[in-house]
Structure formats: C-alpha cells, structure tokens
Amino acid sequence: MDRFTTICENYLYRRAYQKGKSYVSSGLVTYVLKNRVKKLRVGITTSKKIGNAVCRNRSRRVIREAVRQLGDAIPPGYDLVFVARTRTHACKSTDIAKMMRRHLEEAGVIR
C-alpha cells in the first residue's frame, strides 16, 4: 500500500475537481491532475447517494483493490480522485480495474 499516499486534505480534492480532467463510466468517475510532488496521491469519494454505510464501504474497498491491482502501471506525479457511483458496490474489483485502466489510458497516465 505504500505505492501511493492517500489524499486527506479537502483542498486537494477541490483542486482535482476544479482543475483536473474527468473521465466517466457506469461504475466510476476518475479525476486526473498532475502534481508537483513526485508522489502518486489517491483519493476515494463515496457520497450518501451510493446507499447505506455497508454499500459505501464496499465501494471504497473495491476501488482501493482496483488501484492495488494496477500497481506499478501508474507512475508517480499524479493526483487521482475516484468517485464511486451507484453501481460500484455491485461490481467486482476486476471490473472496476478495467474501467480505471481505460480512464487512465485516455488521460495518458498509463500506456
């Protein structure tokens, strides 16, 4: 898990939402923004629209596992914010990883 650091500060989320490029699919929204720190920073957001706490926690776990699966393919130097959608908790982490890979390829983060 030390491949990336977690985004904890609100201003980093806001900056990713405002200045980052967004990529949307049925189970995931991805915001990509280059950072000046030579680290990969990842944030995961699940709103109350997703469902109860069980659904929100499962969504976060699935997204975190998908990031772990992509592993070394994602280079450092990016802020990535993943927003869960209503279908996320029903998906498997491999499905979310495919969506995530497609978003990151569109963004030019990975090849």
ChimeraX attribute file (.defattr): number of C-alpha atoms within 10 A of each C-alpha:
attribute: neighborCount
match mode: 1-to-1
recipient: residues
	/A:1	10
	/A:2	6
	/A:3	14
	/A:4	19
	/A:5	13
	/A:6	15
	/A:7	17
	/A:8	12
	/A:9	9
	/A:10	8
	/A:11	10
	/A:12	17
	/A:13	20
	/A:14	11
	/A:15	13
	/A:16	21
	/A:17	16
	/A:18	12
	/A:19	12
	/A:20	18
	/A:21	14
	/A:22	18
	/A:23	18
	/A:24	14
	/A:25	13
	/A:26	12
	/A:27	19
	/A:28	21
	/A:29	18
	/A:30	24
	/A:31	25
	/A:32	23
	/A:33	21
	/A:34	18
	/A:35	15
	/A:36	8
	/A:37	11
	/A:38	11
	/A:39	15
	/A:40	20
	/A:41	22
	/A:42	20
	/A:43	23
	/A:44	19
	/A:45	15
	/A:46	20
	/A:47	13
	/A:48	10
	/A:49	10
	/A:50	18
	/A:51	15
	/A:52	10
	/A:53	12
	/A:54	10
	/A:55	18
	/A:56	22
	/A:57	15
	/A:58	16
	/A:59	31
	/A:60	20
	/A:61	15
	/A:62	23
	/A:63	29
	/A:64	19
	/A:65	18
	/A:66	21
	/A:67	23
	/A:68	17
	/A:69	13
	/A:70	15
	/A:71	13
	/A:72	11
	/A:73	14
	/A:74	19
	/A:75	14
	/A:76	17
	/A:77	16
	/A:78	20
	/A:79	27
	/A:80	26
	/A:81	24
	/A:82	23
	/A:83	20
	/A:84	25
	/A:85	21
	/A:86	18
	/A:87	13
	/A:88	24
	/A:89	23
	/A:90	12
	/A:91	14
	/A:92	14
	/A:93	21
	/A:94	15
	/A:95	15
	/A:96	25
	/A:97	21
	/A:98	13
	/A:99	21
	/A:100	24
	/A:101	20
	/A:102	16
	/A:103	22
	/A:104	20
	/A:105	13
	/A:106	12
	/A:107	17
	/A:108	10
	/A:109	18
	/A:110	15
	/A:111	11
